[in-house]
Amino acid sequence: MAACNEITGFSQLGRSSFLPGNRSFLLGSKQNRLCFVSPALLEQRRRGRLRSVEKAAATPVVATISEEVVKLVAGKQQQKLKVRAALTVRRKLKEDLKEVIVNQLDALSDKIGRNVVLELISTEINPRTKKPKKSGETVIKDWYEKKNVKGERVVYTAEFDVDSAFGEPGAITVVNRHQKEFFLEGVVIEGFACGPVHFPCDSWVQSTKDLPTKRIFFSNKPYLPSETPAGLKELRKKELNELRGDGNGVRKLSDRIYDYATYNDLGNPDRSIEFARPTLGGKEIPYPRRCRTGRPPTDTNMVAESRIEKPHPIYVPRDEAFEELKQGAFSAGRLRAVLHSFIPSLIASISADNHDFQGFHHIDNLYKEGLVLKLGLQEHLIKKLPFVRKIQESSEGLLRYDTPRILSKDKFAWLRDDEFARQAVAGINPVSIERLQAFPPVSKLDPEIYGPPESAITEAHISGQLEGLTVQQAVEERKLFMLDFHDIYLPFIERINAMDGRKAYATRTLFFLNPIGTLKPVAIELVLPPAQPGATRPSMVLTPPRDATTNWLWMLGKAHVGSNEAGVHQLVNHWLRTHASMEPFILAAYRQLSAMHPVFKLLHPHMRYTLEINALARQSLINADGVIESCFTPGAVCMEMSAAYYKHHWRFDFEGLPADLIRRGMAVEDPTQPHGVRLVLPDYPYADDGLLLWSAITSYVRSYLQLYYPDSDPGRIRSDSELQAWYHESINVGHGDHRDAPWWPPLDTSDDLVAFLTTLIWLASAQHAALNFGQYPLGGYVPSRPPLMRRLLPEPERDADEYGAFLADPHRFFLSAMPSVLQATKFMAVVDTLSTHSPDEEYLGGTREGPAAWTADEEAEAAHRNFADEVAAAEEEIKKRNADPTRRNRCGAGVLPYELLAPSSPPGVTARGVPNSVSI
């Protein structure tokens, strides 16, 4: 940039004050005003052409140079500018002995010349060589001197001598000739007329023995592809090519390659045929793509990818791995999970049976006396576990579960029908409820296989519970609602019920909207598959109880509904619709959008850790015999159910909040409303609060995009090669099994792009938070919402003896239908871990801080500050709503406030907080 080239007012100067023992000369004042600004530069600023440059100069520098920076002019003809770099490196908080030794060896080798080499790249082309102007290589000069510096971050320095006509620095290359990688947070360059130049990095720089090529980091100035300065065009392409890789070979943990693969690594056929699982992704079983690892096939199935079992790490691109604080928190949670699940597993194997809970007080003891005491084991069994007593004495809290929040206000609320209904709109899974738009409900499954489509619920079942309305009137007045898990479960019920210790129905539940704005259940339908294709399905319809027997049957019916919901919540709404569906967009973003692209800068916080947590899920949660299969009713068909939903129901154009509410009949379009929709439920906490955040995200995305795609130039979006390549690859490769679907929205206009990006940010942040962080606080009490059922309802016609046992001891029958002690404690340990916020979590609307500013664009910074203010205002509004007694689904005697969409949270299990990304 010409402005950075102008050096006036001085002839030859002495050596820089950076070098000890030399006299320094100050330019301007002692405020690091590094050089005079020419009239030409002032005129450019007046015309507004240097908006981002001004921002770079005005931004407070976190890791910068404390000394004044001066220019060095060498020789009579050629002017030279001496500039200085400050590099912020984050060190590990805890290092083992080997790492300490390697660090010392690196410091010594740095002293003798095996060091970190840097080079600045200009935004301009050298007119003689036709290549980008370069500074020449230099090295970090104080690595050895700072080898014993304490603290998480160390700031190193380096100096460059550049021609006065160098121009504006646009990139810096880094070569690490040490033995060990290091984490570079950012670089700040001072000494140019345009002020400090920031290079946000947040990346591991590998040793040349792992990565022989130079690492490239661009400055924080955003550029659309068509506006890329000439000096950066080839580097922009080169960096993207390196991130894409060539699709071959086994990925090393040090690699930074983003590529696609199917879910062919969930099974382990080499272990046994019963652990084989079908490949998800492809024509037969459509599914989103995941990150490719390149591992070789199994010995017994060439299509299945071999597995890496914990604790060995599974590949994700190096910069996607958990940082140390997150890894520590996850490891601590994993430790608790081991203590919570391994011990009961051991006890169960020693005592040679799988314990049932003997009473509700035994479940309560999980939170009071601890895991070991509640089992009532004999002393001789305890002696077989010497470490159990030791753990109990030294770390008693680890053996004891925290009391779920759902029990904190009203221990018996879960027994009530109004609480059962309330959780459909303010619980862990508030995205399944829909308005009943026709009666009776009708299945969309093939009637030639699954029989007549009409529900068995009749008007006679519910007419007495509708406040004097007929069923048709209730439908027309939008007063009937439904949880419908029938179609997703029925195709799998026969296989589920053939499993040992698994029993399920395909369920429907109808709710009526009371005059006070709350819901009440009026009917539960429990359906089994027909005995013959096309025959009538066996079904049972339950209505609110009239006596003791029907009360226990109603409780069992609600438990089966809860079990259906738990499976759909975990496998579909949580895993598929946030974790799995986001991964292709993230992979494509790194492959097709340069770090300089303004859309990449917008999305970057919302992609953090997602690939890593998804890889860990494939390794331990959704794999064959993993936690999900062990703890949820569908068992071995869990992921096939998830894939069936993706094939038949998932549509990106319905994933945004307003579109999803309209699809479910929970809202109608209304342009007079602030969010463009009007809810049909007067008190729907998830949707009420969600629309606040949806509106804030939409406003932010729109104002941000206007800076780069103004309405005055509507062709910019269509002509943006990187943006269109990202969108095309996300659809045609990442979601390639739906590539021909007609519902993919176009990406031609500003409104198209706003809607697309808002949906992605919504899914990664608020939608995931609403579905994830209440899992233990609201679902950790197993009888309230059992993830697994082991018995069908007793029927005298099917099994007279079983029915007799139910009548004789319904309490014992109910508990025997619940998960066993082992299943329950394993489930509780896992959802406790998944509900935990890490200490390094980054929340929606939070500050985007770092040693180097994330953008040089002052208007983009202002847009983010406005977004932060809007998110903070939403949090205050949510707080007011939770104190409003007219909102009975979130305020009242024993009623939990709805805080899952309150944006901020401290670390831990809090039932609140909206992180930027799918990070757990």
Phi, psi and omega in degrees: 000134186301324183299326182282347184274340192281116180233112186228159169095350181223147169261211186297135179246164177287182181293157183296154174289351176294333184267124186296148174080010180244150178286139180251151175243138183256135175260133179070237181244188178270033179249025181060032169281105199281333178197163178290153177258130184282161175303324180297320180294320179297322180294321178297320179295321179299326180279358175080014185276352182241040181305311185288329178295316177303319180298317181299323180287330185273340185293129175299134182264124181282308179246095185220193189265130180278329180281160175289148181254134181234162177268146174242121180251114185255131177080168184275333185261313188262120177273139178238146179242126176264122179237161186230144180247139170245120182249123179263118180248129178266127179265160175287142179287326181233125179234141176278176186299320181298317180294322178298316180295316180298320178300316180293321178295321177297320179296319179292317180294328176298323181296329183257010170115352175270088194231191180263121187253133183238153174209134177270142178242130180279160172284352186254158177264139173287117185297338181277314184268346183063022178237163180301144174291139181232154183279340195089152186281147174218174183232156169295128191260351185234026179296314182295317183296332183257020184295334182253010179295132179271156178121160183288328183238141176233134178256118178257162182232156175209157180237145176236143167252117182235153176297149179296338178266021185298325185091192181276129177291131181244344180207159174225136176255148183229130174239124182258104181264014172281179177276336191240145175293159172220156183261113181264113180281317182185164178230138174236127179253129176237146177131351178267153182298334182281002179093185181301138177249125185260137176236093176290130185242297181046057187210149172279128177258113186282155173295152179297340177290337175259328182221095185289343182275164179285140171278141182246129173233131181264155175293171185276012178276121182282144177221132165291158182305319183289344182255007181299127177301150186303324182290346184249354187299312182291323178295322179300315179292318183299315181297318179294321178297321179294323180289333181282328185068191181244007177078009182240158171085164177275131181284135173271155181298337180275354183289159177235045187252130181250117182211174189249151171206162174278168176278075179252019184239018181276331181266170177222074184296338178293334179286314179184155179298332181289346178259007173286143178224147180292155175288129175262123184117118184131181186297319184289314181229088182300146178192156175297162177271157178240178183287130181287138175249336179075013180297151181291163179289166176289167181288331187256352180212110185289346179274330182277138178276138179297154186258153168246118185268151177299149010270008180292138184286147176261146186293132158223156176310141193308320184282354179269350182290153178304139171284172192299317180297317179294317180297321179297316179295319181292321179294321178297319177296322179294322177300316179297322179297320178296315180295327182280327186252326181293318182297311177296329175298315180296315179298317181298321181288325180289319183277357171064022169208166181257103190300139162266154170293134183270348179184165180297333179292333176291325175293317179300327181293341175301332182260347185253293188268339178109169189295316185288314185296326185292340183281344179065035182288153178286157183301326182293333176286321179300321182295337176286349181238074186299327183285343179295313180296321180296315178298318182299322183283326187263332184221055189300325181300329180291336179271355185245134179278145171291144179293123179300145184299333182299338179265352191290326183262327182206103186298333185252010183300326185297340180283341187275147179293325181293327177287321175304317180286320182300323182293342177290339181243347183220024182253208183287331186231071184274014187250008179258336183294140180222158177279136176285117185255354175203145180236136359281164174300148184231135177283151175257006179285160182296115182294337179290340178256315190254006174087184182306138189282342187290144175293154177279353178288127180246170178299327180298329181293327192238352189298330181282000185241018188249028176055040176085356179276152167282165179299318181297319177296319180297322178293313182295327180272009176059050181243000178247134183229166188210142161257113187242100177253013186298306189287331180282330182270322191304319180298345184247355187299318182299318180289323179296312185289347175277348179282151179290125176073022177231131176217137183208157168242165164266121192247153166228141176229130177257140178236149176245139180276114179290159178301334181274001175097004176256165180257153171224139178287137181240346178195143173234128177252127179245118190240139172246158181291154180293152179294327179230148179306130177086352181284168178294138182280134172296130181213159179227133177247123178253143174236164183310143192292154177242345181206185185297315183296312181292336176294315179291322177295320177297318177298318178294321178297317178295325178296319178293323175298316179299321178293317174303312183295320180300319179294314180295319178302309187286316189276329186252293189292323181273294186294303187292310192279347173242295184301296190290321183287336179282330188303315179300323179293326179289313178302314181295326180297314179292330182279331190240340181252120176297154174299341177279345186290132181300328178291323176297317179298323178294317186278338191308314180296339185267008177245000188295128173071355187296316180297323180291314182292327176293321177295318177296325177296317178297330183281324191229340189254307187259006180282170177301129182065018177279187186298318183295313178297324182288328192254348184243147187309317184295344175054234186294344180261011182308305186285336173292324175296317178301317180292326178297321177295316180301319183293316191260338191233332187290130176218125182299324184290351176255006185273342173290152187300307181301317181295322180293319179296318179294318179302320181275001180075013181273354177208159174235151179296135180206099184295346179282345181274152183303327184257004179083000178224156176237125181288144178269345172264129182291337183221093182231085191306316180301312183288320179303309182285324179300321180294330174299312182288323177302317180295318179296317179296316181300314180299317180296311182299318181296313182293324179294313183293331179300336180291334186242336178232069184294152179301336181288348180228072188295343182279353186298322183292315179294330183268358180282102187297319181291316180300313181292325177294320177298311181297316181297315182290323177303318183279310191278342178242301183299318175244042189298336179289346176246019187300330183265006181295139183283351188270355176299128180288153176288167175228071184244328189240170177299318178298322177301312184291321177300313181297318182295311182289324177298319179297316180297315181293321177300312182297318184288331187252275190294316182297315179297318180299317181297330184264347188252311196278002172259004189299314177276312182302322183257345183234008183282350176265104193301317180300333181291324185206072186296131178284346186212138175241144184245357180218144169282170176293144180289136177227125182298328180290328183276318184206097184296321181295316179298318180296323177296320178295323177297314180296324183288324183210076182297330180298311180295320180298315180301313182293328178288340176277340179286170172302150175292173177302315180298312181297318182294315183291325176296314178301314181298320180297318183290311183290334173297316178296316183291339182270006189264132173274135178282153177298336182261019181299143176246123190257157181303129180082000180287167181290145176256080186260165176170170177301330176239133182299144185290335178213150175268001185269111183297324180290327175293320175299317180296320178299320179291323177296319177297321177299315179300320179295320181292321177294319178297321177295322177298320179297320178295320179295320178298320178299318178295318181298323181289348177255007183268110184294345177284346178264083190287346177277359179217002181210132180153178181297117179075005183268130178286138171294152178265109184236007184298337178252011169288121196296324188264160179195146166283172177295161175104194180268106190235349183059032176201174177100131180239093175296159179296331192221169173283094190242002179206000000 
